[in-house]
Amino acid sequence: MIGEVEELLLPEGAEESRTVNCDSGGTLTVSYNETSDVIDQLLSFRECIVTTDMYGSVLLNGTYEATITISGESEADVNEAYNITGEVQESNEPLQIKGTTDTNLATGLNNNPESFRLINTIDVFEIKIGTDYAAITNAVTRINTTDTGMEFSLSGKVLGSAIGGYIDLSTPTPVEISDSQVCPTSGVIRIASEGSAEVRYGSSAGGTASAVAVWIDGQVVESYSDCSAVGFTSGY
C-alpha cells in the first residue's frame, strides 16, 4: 500500500524534501537526506486521504522510513520501518501497518562479478484492517546467485485471521536451481502447523520420482517427474 501511495502522490520521486497535499485532504511530508554512504527517506502522513486500487479511499497517519547504508561499491543495507495507522473510508474499518524489515544486498562475491546475495530479515511485521490480521515474525530469506544458478532458503512464521492461526515456513535443505535444469536440483520447502507438509526437489525428493515429491507428516504421498505439477517454474 505505501508503495502505491508514494507513486500516486510523488510521481516524480521522493528524493527531495517537501510537503504535498493528499487527494482528498491532509498532507504527506518528505524528509530526504543523503551523504556519501547513507540515504535516509522519511514519509510523514498527517490526516492524508488518498484513493488506492485495493482498498479505495484510505486515511493515513504516521510514518514510513527507509534508510540505505552503503558499504564500498558492492554492498548495501536497507532498513524499512513502518508505523502507520488510519482507516478504510468506505467501511470505516481501522487499519494498521507496523514493523521493520532489514535487507542486505551484495554483489561480486568471491571475485565473481556475476554473483549476488540478498538476506532479508523481519522480526515482526503486522497488517491489520478491521478484524482481518496478518503478520510475519522471525523471518529470514536468503538468495544467492552466481553465473550458473541460484540457492534459496527461508524460515519464519506467518500468522493470520484468514488461516485461523499460524504456519511455520522453512527450508530444511536450501533449494538449489541450476541454469541448465528446468527443475531444482535439490531442496526441501516445509510448511508446518498442527501437521506438516514438505515439497522435496531433485536429490532431496525421495519417493519414486527424480523431480519432486510431496510428503505429508513424514510420509510420501505424491511423486512427479515434472516440477510444474507443484506450480514451480524456472526463470528466476
C-alpha positions as CSV (number, residue, x, y, z in Angstrom):
1,M,0.0,0.0,0.0
2,I,2.7,2.5,0.9
3,G,4.5,2.0,-2.4
4,E,1.3,2.7,-4.3
5,V,0.6,5.8,-2.2
6,E,4.1,7.0,-2.9
7,E,3.7,6.6,-6.6
8,L,0.3,8.4,-6.6
9,L,1.4,11.4,-4.5
10,L,5.1,11.6,-5.5
11,P,5.2,10.6,-9.2
12,E,8.5,12.4,-9.7
13,G,10.1,10.5,-6.8
14,A,10.9,11.1,-3.1
15,E,14.5,12.4,-3.5
16,E,13.6,15.9,-2.3
17,S,12.3,17.2,1.0
18,R,8.9,18.8,0.6
19,T,5.2,18.7,1.6
20,V,2.4,17.7,-0.8
21,N,-1.3,17.7,-0.5
22,C,-3.1,14.4,-0.5
23,D,-6.0,13.6,-2.9
24,S,-8.9,14.5,-0.5
25,G,-7.3,16.3,2.4
26,G,-4.3,16.1,4.6
27,T,-0.6,16.1,3.8
28,L,2.4,14.0,3.1
29,T,5.8,15.4,4.1
30,V,9.0,14.0,2.7
31,S,12.3,14.4,4.6
32,Y,15.2,13.4,2.4
33,N,18.9,13.4,3.4
34,E,21.8,11.9,1.5
35,T,25.5,11.6,2.3
36,S,28.2,9.6,0.6
37,D,27.3,6.4,2.4
38,V,23.8,6.9,3.9
39,I,20.5,7.8,2.2
40,D,17.5,8.4,4.6
41,Q,13.9,9.0,3.4
42,L,11.1,9.7,5.8
43,L,7.5,9.9,4.8
44,S,5.1,11.5,7.3
45,F,1.4,11.2,6.8
46,R,-1.0,13.6,8.5
47,E,-4.7,13.0,8.0
48,C,-3.8,12.1,4.5
49,I,-6.7,10.8,2.4
50,V,-5.8,9.0,-0.8
51,T,-7.5,6.6,-3.2
52,T,-5.8,3.2,-3.7
53,D,-6.6,0.4,-6.1
54,M,-7.1,-2.3,-3.5
55,Y,-8.8,-0.5,-0.6
56,G,-10.4,2.5,-2.2
57,S,-10.1,5.7,-0.2
58,V,-7.9,5.4,2.9
59,L,-6.9,7.9,5.6
60,L,-3.3,7.6,6.8
61,N,-1.4,8.9,9.8
62,G,2.1,8.0,10.9
63,T,5.5,7.4,9.2
64,Y,7.4,5.2,6.8
65,E,11.2,5.4,6.9
66,A,13.8,3.8,4.6
67,T,17.5,4.1,5.3
68,I,20.1,2.8,2.9
69,T,23.7,2.4,4.2
70,I,26.3,1.8,1.5
71,S,29.4,-0.2,2.2
72,G,32.0,0.2,-0.6
73,E,31.0,-0.3,-4.1
74,S,29.3,-3.7,-3.8
75,E,27.2,-3.9,-0.6
76,A,24.3,-2.1,1.0
77,D,21.9,-2.5,3.9
78,V,18.3,-1.3,3.6
79,N,16.2,-0.8,6.7
80,E,12.5,0.0,6.4
81,A,10.3,1.0,9.3
82,Y,6.5,1.2,9.2
83,N,4.4,2.9,11.8
84,I,1.1,3.7,10.1
85,T,-2.4,3.9,11.4
86,G,-5.6,5.0,9.7
87,E,-8.9,4.0,8.3
88,V,-10.5,2.4,5.2
89,Q,-13.1,5.2,4.4
90,E,-15.7,3.0,2.7
91,S,-16.1,0.5,5.5
92,N,-14.9,2.8,8.4
93,E,-12.5,0.0,9.4
94,P,-9.3,0.9,11.2
95,L,-6.0,-0.1,9.6
96,Q,-2.6,-0.5,11.0
97,I,0.8,-1.3,9.4
98,K,3.7,-1.7,11.8
99,G,7.0,-3.4,11.7
100,T,10.6,-3.3,10.3
101,T,12.5,-5.1,7.6
102,D,16.2,-5.3,7.1
103,T,17.8,-6.3,3.7
104,N,21.4,-6.8,3.0
105,L,22.5,-6.7,-0.7
106,A,25.9,-7.6,-2.1
107,T,27.4,-8.3,-5.5
108,G,30.7,-9.5,-6.8
109,L,31.2,-12.1,-4.0
110,N,34.3,-14.5,-4.1
111,N,35.7,-12.5,-7.0
112,N,32.7,-13.5,-9.2
113,P,31.2,-10.4,-10.9
114,E,28.0,-12.3,-11.7
115,S,27.3,-13.2,-8.1
116,F,24.5,-11.6,-6.0
117,R,23.3,-12.1,-2.4
118,L,20.2,-11.0,-0.7
119,I,19.4,-11.5,3.0
120,N,16.0,-10.2,4.2
121,T,15.2,-10.2,8.0
122,I,11.9,-9.5,9.6
123,D,11.5,-9.6,13.4
124,V,7.8,-8.6,13.3
125,F,5.7,-7.1,10.5
126,E,1.9,-6.7,11.1
127,I,-1.0,-5.5,8.9
128,K,-4.5,-5.2,10.5
129,I,-7.6,-4.0,8.7
130,G,-10.8,-4.2,10.8
131,T,-10.8,-7.7,12.2
132,D,-8.5,-9.1,9.5
133,Y,-5.0,-9.6,10.7
134,A,-1.8,-10.9,9.2
135,A,1.8,-10.9,10.5
136,I,5.2,-12.3,9.7
137,T,7.6,-13.0,12.6
138,N,11.2,-14.2,12.9
139,A,11.6,-14.5,9.2
140,V,14.9,-14.7,7.3
141,T,15.1,-15.1,3.5
142,R,18.4,-15.7,1.7
143,I,19.0,-15.7,-2.0
144,N,22.5,-16.4,-3.5
145,T,23.0,-16.3,-7.3
146,T,26.0,-17.0,-9.5
147,D,26.6,-17.2,-13.2
148,T,25.5,-20.9,-13.0
149,G,22.4,-20.9,-10.7
150,M,20.7,-19.9,-7.5
151,E,20.3,-21.1,-3.9
152,F,17.2,-20.1,-1.9
153,S,16.3,-20.6,1.7
154,L,13.7,-19.2,4.2
155,S,12.5,-19.5,7.7
156,G,9.7,-17.7,9.6
157,K,6.2,-17.8,10.9
158,V,3.0,-16.5,9.3
159,L,0.0,-15.7,11.4
160,G,-3.4,-14.6,10.2
161,S,-7.1,-14.5,10.7
162,A,-7.6,-16.0,7.3
163,I,-5.8,-19.2,8.2
164,G,-7.2,-19.2,11.7
165,G,-3.8,-19.5,13.4
166,Y,-0.2,-19.8,12.2
167,I,2.1,-21.7,9.9
168,D,5.8,-22.2,10.1
169,L,7.8,-21.9,6.8
170,S,11.3,-23.3,6.4
171,T,13.7,-24.9,4.0
172,P,15.4,-27.7,6.0
173,T,17.5,-28.1,2.8
174,P,18.1,-24.9,0.7
175,V,16.6,-25.0,-2.7
176,E,19.2,-25.1,-5.5
177,I,18.4,-24.2,-9.0
178,S,20.8,-24.6,-11.9
179,D,20.7,-22.6,-15.1
180,S,21.0,-25.8,-17.1
181,Q,18.0,-27.5,-15.4
182,V,14.3,-26.9,-15.6
183,C,13.6,-28.1,-12.0
184,P,15.6,-27.5,-8.8
185,T,18.4,-30.0,-8.3
186,S,17.8,-30.3,-4.6
187,G,15.9,-28.7,-1.7
188,V,13.0,-29.0,0.7
189,I,10.3,-26.5,1.4
190,R,8.4,-27.3,4.6
191,I,5.1,-25.9,5.9
192,A,4.1,-26.9,9.4
193,S,1.3,-26.1,11.9
194,E,-0.5,-28.9,13.7
195,G,0.8,-31.2,11.0
196,S,3.5,-30.7,8.3
197,A,3.8,-30.8,4.5
198,E,7.0,-30.8,2.5
199,V,7.8,-30.3,-1.2
200,R,11.1,-32.0,-1.9
201,Y,13.1,-31.4,-5.1
202,G,15.7,-33.4,-7.1
203,S,18.1,-35.4,-5.0
204,S,16.1,-34.4,-1.9
205,A,12.8,-35.8,-3.2
206,G,12.9,-39.4,-2.1
207,G,9.9,-41.4,-3.2
208,T,9.9,-42.7,-6.8
209,A,10.4,-39.5,-8.9
210,S,13.5,-37.6,-9.7
211,A,11.9,-34.2,-10.0
212,V,9.7,-33.6,-7.0
213,A,7.8,-35.4,-4.2
214,V,5.2,-34.2,-1.7
215,W,5.4,-35.5,1.8
216,I,2.7,-35.2,4.5
217,D,3.6,-35.8,8.1
218,G,6.7,-37.7,7.2
219,Q,5.2,-39.9,4.5
220,V,5.5,-39.5,0.7
221,V,2.1,-39.1,-0.9
222,E,2.9,-37.9,-4.4
223,S,5.9,-38.1,-6.8
224,Y,6.3,-36.4,-10.1
225,S,8.8,-36.3,-12.9
226,D,7.9,-32.7,-13.7
227,C,8.1,-29.9,-11.1
228,S,5.4,-27.9,-12.9
229,A,3.0,-30.3,-11.2
230,V,3.5,-28.4,-7.9
231,G,3.5,-25.0,-9.6
232,F,7.2,-24.4,-9.9
233,T,8.5,-22.5,-13.0
234,S,12.1,-21.6,-13.7
235,G,13.2,-18.2,-14.9
236,Y,14.2,-16.6,-11.7
